Amino acid sequence: MSAIRIDGKGLAARLKAQVRAEAESMRRKPGLAVILVGEDPASRVYVTSKRRDCEECGFYSEEYALPAASAQKELLDLVAKLNGREDIDGILVQLPLPRGLDEREVLLAIDPGKDVDCFHPYNVGQLTIGTPVFQPCTPGGVMEMLREYGIDPAEKRCVVLGRSNIVGKPMALLLLHANGTVAVCHSKTPDLEELAASADILVSAVGRTGLVTADMVKEGAVVIDVAMNRNMEGKLCGDVCFEEVSQKASYITPVPGGVGPMTRAMLMKNTLAAAKLHQRIR
């Protein structure tokens, strides 16, 4: 029997509609500023998508496109200016930054209350102890999908492939906070295939086409494919061999149309949360 496809696109549309309804009741529109340095094609696509998302949610948005040769101080000065703006609730610096710019220093410069990507060490710390101000967008989107489909991580073995600061580590923390028993696998993990095959919930965020095959998946497992890759034909795909794995899994996310739309929807949800916080404070 083929797995149930988790419809991230449909869920994201419903979540953005809820965000818009809440935003319309506020005394001012939530505001998001997006900074793009350089002209990386993939980053440009993401930034354009985020502008459309803001329009759908009734947000105010600003986009700052800086040349790749921009100095560190120029970028930091812009962040400082946006930190002080009362009409800007969220600041997003599109990563990766061009070579020569200190990514860590830039992320540290963002006001934690406007860090809607949840990358600032303060917000990461809050996530670690279980009191997050914002949900990290991609892992938070995955948790929304699990809730929507009635999949409870409690008492389940959860295996995360990948240990990045953006997805792998925060994904493990959210599953742990939901009472899952969590293992994180990476390039130095022995018996990775065996660990993956023991998972009730398997999340792959490695970025390697064809990594997860059917023999790495337990019968009836929930398989979440976070990766966005291009195969030899240039087609968008994830880490999971979708057709063969869908014959063993109970639920599976497609690529595209799975986690990606939910990541963007969670950014809107975080920006709304930031606006609520700022309007309550002021």
Order of alpha helices (4+ residues) and beta strands (2+ residues): beta-alpha-beta-alpha-beta-alpha-beta-alpha-alpha-alpha-beta-alpha-beta-alpha-beta-beta-beta-beta-alpha-beta-alpha
